[in-house]
């Protein structure tokens, strides 16, 4: 029977330690990915509730939207507020889409039905902010928006 010398024993233990370290790192990475996904979901929910809150908690803004839906004349300041509201909505949509592209959220988390309702029914005159800002947005996001939201 051959004896293992001290150097071989240390090498074997070191290799076992490296393998254990790699396994530990893999577990840590998985936990980190889970945490990042949870943070992305929380950010998406916060964006949505913040946007919706700006609509129902602001009586003046709700009045502007109602008047725009009724095709009443708006002041220049009201038109600007409506334009920036549309821009804010588009920015939040693009943020969610970018999170999807980066693998932070799943495709099912993007609700094109909700986006379509917001674009065509909730916020009036969305075509104006869309045409003004679309060229500065992520080209893939623009393609998805035009195929599934704007032109549907």
C-alpha positions as CSV (number, residue, x, y, z in Angstrom):
1,X,0.0,0.0,0.0
2,X,1.4,3.4,-1.0
3,X,1.4,6.2,1.5
4,X,0.1,9.6,0.4
5,X,2.7,12.3,1.2
6,X,1.8,15.6,2.8
7,X,2.1,17.5,-0.5
8,X,-0.5,15.3,-2.2
9,X,-2.9,15.6,0.8
10,X,-2.7,19.4,0.7
11,X,-3.2,19.4,-3.1
12,X,-6.3,17.2,-2.7
13,X,-7.7,19.3,0.1
14,X,-7.0,22.5,-1.9
15,X,-8.9,21.0,-4.9
16,X,-11.8,20.0,-2.8
17,X,-11.8,23.6,-1.4
18,X,-11.8,25.1,-4.9
19,X,-14.8,22.9,-5.9
20,X,-16.7,23.8,-2.7
21,X,-15.9,27.5,-3.4
22,X,-17.3,27.2,-6.9
23,X,-20.4,25.5,-5.7
24,X,-20.9,28.2,-3.0
25,X,-20.4,30.9,-5.7
26,X,-23.0,29.3,-7.9
27,X,-25.5,29.3,-5.0
28,X,-24.7,33.0,-4.3
29,X,-25.1,33.9,-7.9
30,X,-28.5,32.2,-8.1
31,X,-29.7,34.0,-4.9
32,X,-28.4,37.3,-6.4
33,X,-30.3,36.7,-9.6
34,X,-33.5,36.0,-7.6
35,X,-33.0,39.2,-5.7
36,X,-32.4,41.2,-8.9
37,X,-35.6,39.8,-10.4
38,X,-37.6,40.6,-7.3
39,X,-36.2,44.2,-7.4
40,X,-37.1,44.5,-11.1
41,X,-40.7,43.3,-10.3
42,X,-41.0,45.8,-7.4
43,X,-39.7,48.6,-9.6
44,X,-42.2,47.8,-12.3
45,X,-45.1,47.7,-9.8
46,X,-43.9,51.0,-8.3
47,X,-43.8,52.6,-11.8
48,X,-47.3,51.4,-12.5
49,X,-48.8,52.5,-9.2
50,X,-47.0,55.8,-9.3
51,X,-48.3,56.5,-12.8
52,X,-51.8,55.5,-11.9
53,X,-51.6,57.5,-8.6
54,X,-50.7,60.6,-10.6
55,X,-53.9,60.2,-12.5
56,X,-56.4,59.5,-9.8
57,X,-54.9,61.6,-7.0
58,X,-54.6,64.8,-9.1
59,X,-58.0,66.2,-9.7
60,X,-56.7,68.9,-12.0
61,X,-54.9,66.3,-14.2
62,X,-58.0,64.1,-14.2
63,X,-60.1,67.1,-15.4
64,X,-57.6,67.8,-18.2
65,X,-57.8,64.2,-19.4
66,X,-61.6,64.2,-19.2
67,X,-61.8,67.5,-21.2
68,X,-59.3,66.1,-23.8
69,X,-61.5,63.0,-24.2
70,X,-64.5,65.2,-24.7
71,X,-62.5,67.1,-27.3
72,X,-62.9,70.3,-25.3
73,X,-60.4,73.1,-26.0
74,X,-57.4,73.0,-23.7
75,X,-55.0,75.8,-22.7
76,X,-51.5,75.6,-23.9
77,X,-50.3,74.7,-20.3
78,X,-52.9,71.9,-20.2
79,X,-51.7,70.6,-23.6
80,X,-48.1,70.6,-22.3
81,X,-49.2,68.7,-19.2
82,X,-51.0,66.1,-21.3
83,X,-47.9,65.8,-23.6
84,X,-45.6,65.2,-20.6
85,X,-48.0,62.7,-19.1
86,X,-47.8,60.8,-22.4
87,X,-44.0,61.1,-22.3
88,X,-44.0,59.8,-18.8
89,X,-46.1,56.8,-19.7
90,X,-43.9,56.0,-22.7
91,X,-40.8,56.2,-20.6
92,X,-42.2,53.8,-18.0
93,X,-43.1,51.4,-20.8
94,X,-39.6,51.6,-22.3
95,X,-38.1,51.0,-18.8
96,X,-40.1,47.8,-18.4
97,X,-39.2,46.7,-22.0
98,X,-35.5,47.3,-21.3
99,X,-35.7,45.2,-18.1
100,X,-37.2,42.4,-20.2
101,X,-34.4,42.7,-22.8
102,X,-31.8,42.5,-20.1
103,X,-33.5,39.3,-18.8
104,X,-34.6,40.9,-15.5
105,X,-38.3,40.1,-16.1
106,X,-40.1,37.5,-18.2
107,X,-42.0,38.4,-21.4
108,X,-45.3,37.5,-19.6
109,X,-44.7,40.4,-17.2
110,X,-45.2,42.9,-20.1
111,X,-48.9,43.5,-20.4
112,X,-49.4,44.7,-24.0
113,X,-53.2,44.7,-23.4
114,X,-52.8,47.2,-20.6
115,X,-50.3,49.2,-22.6
116,X,-52.8,49.3,-25.5
117,X,-55.6,50.5,-23.3
118,X,-53.4,53.2,-21.8
119,X,-52.2,54.3,-25.2
120,X,-55.5,54.3,-27.0
121,X,-58.1,54.9,-24.3
122,X,-56.7,56.2,-21.0
123,X,-54.4,59.0,-22.1
124,X,-55.9,61.1,-25.0
125,X,-53.7,62.2,-27.9
126,X,-50.9,59.8,-27.3
127,X,-49.9,59.9,-31.0
128,X,-48.3,63.4,-30.4
129,X,-45.8,62.3,-27.6
130,X,-45.2,59.1,-29.5
131,X,-44.3,60.9,-32.7
132,X,-42.2,63.4,-30.9
133,X,-40.1,61.0,-28.8
134,X,-40.1,57.7,-30.7
135,X,-36.9,58.5,-32.6
136,X,-34.9,58.8,-29.3
137,X,-36.1,55.5,-27.9
138,X,-34.7,52.0,-28.0
139,X,-35.3,50.9,-31.7
140,X,-36.4,47.4,-30.6
141,X,-38.9,49.0,-28.2
142,X,-40.2,51.2,-31.0
143,X,-40.7,48.2,-33.2
144,X,-42.6,46.3,-30.5
145,X,-44.7,49.3,-29.6
146,X,-45.7,49.9,-33.2
147,X,-46.5,46.3,-33.9
148,X,-48.4,45.6,-30.7
149,X,-49.7,48.9,-29.4
150,X,-49.6,51.9,-31.7
151,X,-50.9,50.3,-34.8
152,X,-53.3,47.9,-33.3
